[in-house]
Every structure is written in structure tokens, then in C-alpha cells.
Amino acid sequence: VVRGLRAFLKANCHQCHAVFGHGVSLGPDLCNVAERHTGAKLLRQIVEPSAEVPDAYRVQKLVLADGRTVTGVVTKQA
């Protein structure tokens, strides 16, 4: 676990993901990633993490009524 956490931090995965309390929750929690992906698909997610981004975590670009542009992940809609 310690070696995995070191790799997680070194690869800057913590900028979007949280594992065992380390990182931020912009992307899905990676504690159970091996349950969601196996084999080649798991390897691809590690090597190319943006290859498959779930809709709930996609970055959106919004143009506000006053003309300003905001970019980010939509967490809830009114």
C-alpha cells in the first residue's frame, strides 16, 4: 500500500482523486478501482487516465449571462 501511495502522489493523481484521505475529490475515489477495471482496461486507466472520463466528472465550460466564462466540474444543478 505504501509503494502504491507513493506512486499515486508522484504521478500527481492526487490533483483529481482521493485515496485513503490523500488528494481531492474532483474525480472518482480510486480505492476500489480494481473492482471497476481489470487487466488491460485497468492498465490503460493508469497510463492514460483521461482516456475514459465518466460524465459526472467531465469538465464543462459555461458562459454566464454576464458574458463571463467558467470552467469546472458541475457538482449540482439548480
SEPAMI-764340 format. One record per residue (C-alpha): residue in three letters; chain; x, y, z. Coordinates in steps of 0.25 Angstrom, whole numbers. Example, Ala and Ser with C-alpha at 12.3 -4.5 7.8 and 13.67 -1.06 7.14 Angstrom:
REM SEPAMI-764340
+------+-----+-------+-------+-------+
! type ! mol !    px !    py !    pz !
+------+-----+-------+-------+-------+
!  ALA !   A !    49 !   -18 !    31 !
!  SER !   A !    55 !    -4 !    29 !
+------+-----+-------+-------+-------+
This chain:
REM SEPAMI-764340
+------+-----+-------+-------+-------+
! type ! mol !    px !    py !    pz !
+------+-----+-------+-------+-------+
!  VAL !   A !     0 !     0 !     0 !
!  VAL !   A !    11 !    10 !     3 !
!  ARG !   A !    18 !     8 !   -10 !
!  GLY !   A !     5 !    10 !   -17 !
!  LEU !   A !     2 !    23 !    -9 !
!  ARG !   A !    16 !    28 !   -13 !
!  ALA !   A !    13 !    25 !   -28 !
!  PHE !   A !     0 !    32 !   -27 !
!  LEU !   A !     6 !    44 !   -21 !
!  LYS !   A !    18 !    44 !   -30 !
!  ALA !   A !     9 !    43 !   -43 !
!  ASN !   A !     0 !    55 !   -37 !
!  CYS !   A !   -12 !    46 !   -37 !
!  HIS !   A !   -16 !    53 !   -24 !
!  GLN !   A !   -19 !    66 !   -32 !
!  CYS !   A !   -32 !    60 !   -36 !
!  HIS !   A !   -34 !    47 !   -28 !
!  ALA !   A !   -34 !    44 !   -13 !
!  VAL !   A !   -29 !    31 !    -7 !
!  PHE !   A !   -29 !    28 !     7 !
!  GLY !   A !   -31 !    42 !    11 !
!  HIS !   A !   -20 !    48 !     1 !
!  GLY !   A !   -23 !    56 !   -10 !
!  VAL !   A !   -36 !    64 !   -15 !
!  SER !   A !   -50 !    58 !   -19 !
!  LEU !   A !   -51 !    64 !   -33 !
!  GLY !   A !   -50 !    50 !   -39 !
!  PRO !   A !   -55 !    37 !   -34 !
!  ASP !   A !   -49 !    31 !   -22 !
!  LEU !   A !   -39 !    21 !   -26 !
!  CYS !   A !   -39 !    11 !   -14 !
!  ASN !   A !   -48 !     1 !   -22 !
!  VAL !   A !   -43 !     4 !   -36 !
!  ALA !   A !   -38 !   -11 !   -37 !
!  GLU !   A !   -53 !   -15 !   -35 !
!  ARG !   A !   -57 !    -6 !   -47 !
!  HIS !   A !   -46 !    -9 !   -57 !
!  THR !   A !   -37 !   -21 !   -59 !
!  GLY !   A !   -26 !   -25 !   -68 !
!  ALA !   A !   -23 !   -16 !   -80 !
!  LYS !   A !   -34 !    -7 !   -76 !
!  LEU !   A !   -28 !    -4 !   -62 !
!  LEU !   A !   -14 !    -2 !   -68 !
!  ARG !   A !   -20 !     8 !   -79 !
!  GLN !   A !   -27 !    16 !   -67 !
!  ILE !   A !   -13 !    17 !   -60 !
!  VAL !   A !    -5 !    20 !   -72 !
!  GLU !   A !   -15 !    29 !   -79 !
!  PRO !   A !   -25 !    34 !   -68 !
!  SER !   A !   -33 !    43 !   -77 !
!  ALA !   A !   -36 !    33 !   -87 !
!  GLU !   A !   -49 !    30 !   -81 !
!  VAL !   A !   -55 !    40 !   -72 !
!  PRO !   A !   -69 !    37 !   -66 !
!  ASP !   A !   -80 !    48 !   -70 !
!  ALA !   A !   -81 !    52 !   -55 !
!  TYR !   A !   -66 !    56 !   -55 !
!  ARG !   A !   -65 !    63 !   -69 !
!  VAL !   A !   -60 !    77 !   -69 !
!  GLN !   A !   -71 !    87 !   -74 !
!  LYS !   A !   -69 !   101 !   -80 !
!  LEU !   A !   -80 !   110 !   -77 !
!  VAL !   A !   -83 !   124 !   -82 !
!  LEU !   A !   -91 !   132 !   -71 !
!  ALA !   A !  -102 !   142 !   -74 !
!  ASP !   A !   -92 !   154 !   -72 !
!  GLY !   A !   -82 !   148 !   -82 !
!  ARG !   A !   -72 !   142 !   -72 !
!  THR !   A !   -67 !   128 !   -75 !
!  VAL !   A !   -66 !   118 !   -64 !
!  THR !   A !   -59 !   104 !   -66 !
!  GLY !   A !   -60 !    93 !   -56 !
!  VAL !   A !   -68 !    81 !   -51 !
!  VAL !   A !   -82 !    82 !   -49 !
!  THR !   A !   -86 !    77 !   -36 !
!  LYS !   A !  -101 !    80 !   -35 !
!  GLN !   A !  -111 !    87 !   -44 !
!  ALA !   A !  -122 !    97 !   -39 !
+------+-----+-------+-------+-------+
